[in-house]
Amino acid sequence: MSLDWDNLVLGPCEAIFGEPVTWQSSQGGAPVQTTGVFDEGYKGLEIIGGDDGMAPTHVTSSLPRLGVRLSEFPEAAAQGDTLIIRGVSYAIREIQPDSHGGARIELNIGATNYDPLSG
């Protein structure tokens, strides 16, 4: 027996925790309204001091991401597409499908015209 993850698991979670999202393909076309579970938590990074005798440095970085149901998109989202969440524009940095019909989309805040080769 196979489980319908999209309708039985992801859909109800999105109905409770999801919020409105506007997706715009970098290839053009009309913006699409969808729903996703947004998280802009912080991630601590520890930069270890080298042989120079410096103490370790602790840095905190924002890590915005969006959990989505892939079935909600009329075509596959891609790196460089734009998402507007809570009135803020984000560029898709990376899409990580979960093999159950969902994906975690890693975002860059305030980015437009994201070009991964530009550094």
N, C-alpha and C positions, 0 to 999 in steps of 0.2 A: 504494500500500500504506500502510495506516495502522498506527501503532505503538500497542499497548495499554500506555500509560504506567502505568496503575494497577497492572497485574499484572507487567509486565516491568521497570519502573524503580522506581516508588515502593514497591511491596511488598518487593522485596529490600533496598532501602535501609532501610526501616522495620524489617525483620527483623534487620538488623545494628546499627543505631544507635538504634532505638526503645526506649521504656520505657513502663511502664504508666501510664495516665492515667484518671482518673474524671471524666466529663463530666456535669454536671447542668444541664438546661435551666431557664432562669428562668421558663418557663411551667409548671413542675411535672413530674410523672412520676418514674419510678424512675431513679436514677443509672445510667449506662452505662459499662462498662469498655471502654477502647479503648487504642490505642498511638499514640505520637507521638515526634517527635525534638525534644527540649527543648534550648533554649539560653538561658542567662541572662548572656550576655556584657555587657561594658560598652562604652559609647559615649562618646567624648570630645566635649564641647561647648565651643566657644570663644565667649565673650561678649566682643565687641569694645568697648573703651572708647569713650566718646563724645567730645565736644569739651571735656570737663572735665579733660583731661590725665591721666586714669587709665590705667594699663597694662591690657592685655587680661587677662581672668580665664579660667582653665581650670577646667571643671567636668566630673566624670565621673558618669554616670548608668547605672543598671542598665536593661537593655533585654530583659526576658524575653519569649520567643516560643516557639511550638510549631509544628513542621511536621507536617501530618496528611494522611492520605488521606481525602478527603471521603466515599468509599464506606463507611468504617468507622462513620459516624454514621447512626443510624436516621432522623433528620430533620436539617434544616440547623441547624448551630450558629449562634448569634446574639450580637450585642453584649449584654453583661450576663449571659450564661451563666457558670457557674462550672466551673473545671477544678481538680482536685486533682492535683498533681504533686510527687512526693517528700515527701508529707505537708504541702505548703503549698497554701493556697487562692489561686487567681488568678481574676480576672474578665476576660472577653474584652473587650478594648478595640476591636479592629478585626480583620476577617477579610479576607485578601487572597488570593482564588483565583488559581491560576497557569495556568489554561486547559488543564491536563493531568491534572485529577482530584485535584490536591492544593491545599493552601492554607497560607499562613503566617498564624498567629493571633498577633496582638500582644496582650500581657497586661498587666494591672495587678496588682501583687503585693498579697496580703492584702486585696484589695477584696471587699466583699460588697454586694449591692444597688446595683450600679453604675448610676448615673443620669447619662448624659452631659449633661443639661441643668442639673444641680445645681452645675456648676463644679468 
